[in-house]
Amino acid sequence: MRVQKLTQLEPELVAKMRTMIPCQKPEVIQSRFGIGLNTWVKLREGKAIRHSVAVRLLQRLQRDQMI
């Protein structure tokens, strides 16, 4: 079994992401950030997420000039 590499995002970035959405409905989170509700909950709680998801999220935020 392969061990997943995990990455924790900066709390300041997660706080900034919170200001970018009008509500925390799954469809809003998915369309804005491209992540699921479970991943969003982990981020809000300060937990690590899969590294591949973190990379993709950061690329999307940079591409859309959100960070």
TIVO-2410 file (N, C-alpha, C; in nm, 3 decimals):
# residues 67
REC num residu      c1      c2      c3 atome chaine
REC   1      M   0.085  -0.119   0.000     N      A
REC   1      M   0.000   0.000   0.000    CA      A
REC   1      M   0.089   0.125   0.000     C      A
REC   2      R   0.055   0.218  -0.084     N      A
REC   2      R   0.134   0.340  -0.096    CA      A
REC   2      R   0.090   0.444   0.006     C      A
REC   3      V   0.186   0.509   0.067     N      A
REC   3      V   0.157   0.613   0.166    CA      A
REC   3      V   0.137   0.746   0.093     C      A
REC   4      Q   0.027   0.813   0.124     N      A
REC   4      Q  -0.003   0.941   0.062    CA      A
REC   4      Q   0.081   1.052   0.124     C      A
REC   5      K   0.139   1.136   0.040     N      A
REC   5      K   0.210   1.253   0.088    CA      A
REC   5      K   0.106   1.361   0.118     C      A
REC   6      L   0.116   1.422   0.235     N      A
REC   6      L   0.020   1.523   0.277    CA      A
REC   6      L   0.086   1.660   0.286     C      A
REC   7      T   0.006   1.763   0.263     N      A
REC   7      T   0.053   1.901   0.266    CA      A
REC   7      T  -0.047   1.985   0.343     C      A
REC   8      Q   0.004   2.074   0.425     N      A
REC   8      Q  -0.082   2.165   0.501    CA      A
REC   8      Q  -0.065   2.305   0.444     C      A
REC   9      L  -0.176   2.371   0.416     N      A
REC   9      L  -0.172   2.507   0.362    CA      A
REC   9      L  -0.161   2.608   0.476     C      A
REC  10      E  -0.107   2.723   0.442     N      A
REC  10      E  -0.094   2.832   0.538    CA      A
REC  10      E  -0.232   2.876   0.587     C      A
REC  11      P  -0.249   2.896   0.717     N      A
REC  11      P  -0.379   2.942   0.769    CA      A
REC  11      P  -0.425   3.074   0.707     C      A
REC  12      E  -0.330   3.161   0.674     N      A
REC  12      E  -0.364   3.290   0.612    CA      A
REC  12      E  -0.428   3.269   0.475     C      A
REC  13      L  -0.378   3.171   0.400     N      A
REC  13      L  -0.433   3.142   0.268    CA      A
REC  13      L  -0.575   3.089   0.280     C      A
REC  14      V  -0.597   3.000   0.375     N      A
REC  14      V  -0.731   2.944   0.395    CA      A
REC  14      V  -0.826   3.056   0.437     C      A
REC  15      A  -0.780   3.145   0.522     N      A
REC  15      A  -0.863   3.258   0.564    CA      A
REC  15      A  -0.899   3.346   0.444     C      A
REC  16      K  -0.803   3.367   0.355     N      A
REC  16      K  -0.829   3.447   0.236    CA      A
REC  16      K  -0.930   3.376   0.145     C      A
REC  17      M  -0.916   3.244   0.135     N      A
REC  17      M  -1.010   3.167   0.053    CA      A
REC  17      M  -1.152   3.179   0.107     C      A
REC  18      R  -1.167   3.183   0.239     N      A
REC  18      R  -1.299   3.197   0.300    CA      A
REC  18      R  -1.368   3.325   0.255     C      A
REC  19      T  -1.288   3.431   0.237     N      A
REC  19      T  -1.347   3.559   0.197    CA      A
REC  19      T  -1.388   3.560   0.050     C      A
REC  20      M  -1.343   3.463  -0.027     N      A
REC  20      M  -1.371   3.459  -0.171    CA      A
REC  20      M  -1.502   3.391  -0.206     C      A
REC  21      I  -1.568   3.329  -0.108     N      A
REC  21      I  -1.692   3.258  -0.136    CA      A
REC  21      I  -1.806   3.316  -0.053     C      A
REC  22      P  -1.924   3.327  -0.114     N      A
REC  22      P  -2.038   3.386  -0.042    CA      A
REC  22      P  -2.098   3.291   0.061     C      A
REC  23      C  -2.081   3.160   0.039     N      A
REC  23      C  -2.131   3.059   0.132    CA      A
REC  23      C  -2.046   2.934   0.118     C      A
REC  24      Q  -2.071   2.836   0.202     N      A
REC  24      Q  -1.987   2.716   0.200    CA      A
REC  24      Q  -2.063   2.594   0.148     C      A
REC  25      K  -2.150   2.616   0.052     N      A
REC  25      K  -2.221   2.506  -0.013    CA      A
REC  25      K  -2.123   2.428  -0.100     C      A
REC  26      P  -2.140   2.296  -0.107     N      A
REC  26      P  -2.047   2.213  -0.186    CA      A
REC  26      P  -2.030   2.259  -0.330     C      A
REC  27      E  -2.138   2.300  -0.394     N      A
REC  27      E  -2.128   2.341  -0.534    CA      A
REC  27      E  -2.051   2.472  -0.551     C      A
REC  28      V  -2.059   2.559  -0.453     N      A
REC  28      V  -1.984   2.685  -0.457    CA      A
REC  28      V  -1.835   2.658  -0.439     C      A
REC  29      I  -1.802   2.573  -0.344     N      A
REC  29      I  -1.661   2.538  -0.318    CA      A
REC  29      I  -1.601   2.468  -0.440     C      A
REC  30      Q  -1.676   2.375  -0.497     N      A
REC  30      Q  -1.627   2.302  -0.614    CA      A
REC  30      Q  -1.605   2.394  -0.733     C      A
REC  31      S  -1.699   2.482  -0.760     N      A
REC  31      S  -1.685   2.569  -0.877    CA      A
REC  31      S  -1.577   2.675  -0.857     C      A
REC  32      R  -1.559   2.722  -0.736     N      A
REC  32      R  -1.462   2.829  -0.710    CA      A
REC  32      R  -1.318   2.776  -0.696     C      A
REC  33      F  -1.304   2.664  -0.623     N      A
REC  33      F  -1.170   2.614  -0.593    CA      A
REC  33      F  -1.136   2.479  -0.656     C      A
REC  34      G  -1.236   2.408  -0.706     N      A
REC  34      G  -1.211   2.278  -0.766    CA      A
REC  34      G  -1.181   2.169  -0.665     C      A
REC  35      I  -1.230   2.186  -0.542     N      A
REC  35      I  -1.211   2.085  -0.439    CA      A
REC  35      I  -1.347   2.046  -0.382     C      A
REC  36      G  -1.351   1.929  -0.318     N      A
REC  36      G  -1.474   1.883  -0.257    CA      A
REC  36      G  -1.495   1.937  -0.117     C      A
REC  37      L  -1.612   1.914  -0.066     N      A
REC  37      L  -1.647   1.963   0.067    CA      A
REC  37      L  -1.558   1.902   0.175     C      A
REC  38      N  -1.526   1.773   0.164     N      A
REC  38      N  -1.441   1.710   0.266    CA      A
REC  38      N  -1.303   1.775   0.270     C      A
REC  39      T  -1.248   1.807   0.154     N      A
REC  39      T  -1.118   1.874   0.148    CA      A
REC  39      T  -1.130   2.013   0.209     C      A
REC  40      W  -1.236   2.083   0.180     N      A
REC  40      W  -1.258   2.217   0.235    CA      A
REC  40      W  -1.266   2.213   0.387     C      A
REC  41      V  -1.337   2.114   0.440     N      A
REC  41      V  -1.349   2.101   0.585    CA      A
REC  41      V  -1.211   2.077   0.647     C      A
REC  42      K  -1.131   1.992   0.585     N      A
REC  42      K  -0.995   1.967   0.635    CA      A
REC  42      K  -0.914   2.097   0.636     C      A
REC  43      L  -0.924   2.175   0.529     N      A
REC  43      L  -0.850   2.301   0.522    CA      A
REC  43      L  -0.894   2.396   0.632     C      A
REC  44      R  -1.024   2.409   0.650     N      A
REC  44      R  -1.077   2.498   0.754    CA      A
REC  44      R  -1.031   2.457   0.893     C      A
REC  45      E  -1.016   2.327   0.915     N      A
REC  45      E  -0.975   2.276   1.046    CA      A
REC  45      E  -0.824   2.276   1.062     C      A
REC  46      G  -0.750   2.322   0.960     N      A
REC  46      G  -0.605   2.328   0.970    CA      A
REC  46      G  -0.536   2.194   0.947     C      A
REC  47      K  -0.608   2.100   0.889     N      A
REC  47      K  -0.552   1.967   0.865    CA      A
REC  47      K  -0.484   1.962   0.729     C      A
REC  48      A  -0.397   1.864   0.715     N      A
REC  48      A  -0.326   1.844   0.589    CA      A
REC  48      A  -0.418   1.775   0.488     C      A
REC  49      I  -0.393   1.804   0.360     N      A
REC  49      I  -0.466   1.740   0.252    CA      A
REC  49      I  -0.365   1.670   0.161     C      A
REC  50      R  -0.415   1.587   0.070     N      A
REC  50      R  -0.324   1.518  -0.022    CA      A
REC  50      R  -0.240   1.620  -0.097     C      A
REC  51      H  -0.113   1.591  -0.111     N      A
REC  51      H  -0.019   1.682  -0.177    CA      A
REC  51      H  -0.064   1.715  -0.319     C      A
REC  52      S  -0.109   1.615  -0.393     N      A
REC  52      S  -0.151   1.638  -0.531    CA      A
REC  52      S  -0.270   1.735  -0.538     C      A
REC  53      V  -0.360   1.725  -0.442     N      A
REC  53      V  -0.475   1.817  -0.438    CA      A
REC  53      V  -0.428   1.958  -0.403     C      A
REC  54      A  -0.335   1.968  -0.309     N      A
REC  54      A  -0.281   2.099  -0.270    CA      A
REC  54      A  -0.212   2.167  -0.387     C      A
REC  55      V  -0.133   2.090  -0.462     N      A
REC  55      V  -0.064   2.147  -0.579    CA      A
REC  55      V  -0.165   2.197  -0.680     C      A
REC  56      R  -0.265   2.117  -0.709     N      A
REC  56      R  -0.367   2.155  -0.806    CA      A
REC  56      R  -0.445   2.279  -0.759     C      A
REC  57      L  -0.477   2.284  -0.630     N      A
REC  57      L  -0.548   2.399  -0.574    CA      A
REC  57      L  -0.465   2.526  -0.584     C      A
REC  58      L  -0.339   2.518  -0.547     N      A
REC  58      L  -0.251   2.635  -0.554    CA      A
REC  58      L  -0.233   2.683  -0.698     C      A
REC  59      Q  -0.222   2.590  -0.791     N      A
REC  59      Q  -0.211   2.628  -0.932    CA      A
REC  59      Q  -0.337   2.699  -0.978     C      A
REC  60      R  -0.452   2.649  -0.937     N      A
REC  60      R  -0.579   2.711  -0.975    CA      A
REC  60      R  -0.590   2.852  -0.916     C      A
REC  61      L  -0.553   2.866  -0.789     N      A
REC  61      L  -0.558   2.999  -0.726    CA      A
REC  61      L  -0.466   3.097  -0.795     C      A
REC  62      Q  -0.346   3.053  -0.833     N      A
REC  62      Q  -0.254   3.141  -0.906    CA      A
REC  62      Q  -0.306   3.173  -1.044     C      A
REC  63      R  -0.357   3.072  -1.113     N      A
REC  63      R  -0.409   3.092  -1.249    CA      A
REC  63      R  -0.522   3.195  -1.250     C      A
REC  64      D  -0.610   3.183  -1.152     N      A
REC  64      D  -0.725   3.273  -1.144    CA      A
REC  64      D  -0.691   3.401  -1.069     C      A
REC  65      Q  -0.563   3.419  -1.037     N      A
REC  65      Q  -0.511   3.538  -0.969    CA      A
REC  65      Q  -0.583   3.565  -0.837     C      A
REC  66      M  -0.610   3.456  -0.764     N      A
REC  66      M  -0.672   3.468  -0.632    CA      A
REC  66      M  -0.568   3.482  -0.523     C      A
REC  67      I  -0.443   3.445  -0.557     N      A
REC  67      I  -0.334   3.462  -0.459    CA      A
REC  67      I  -0.219   3.533  -0.527     C      A
***
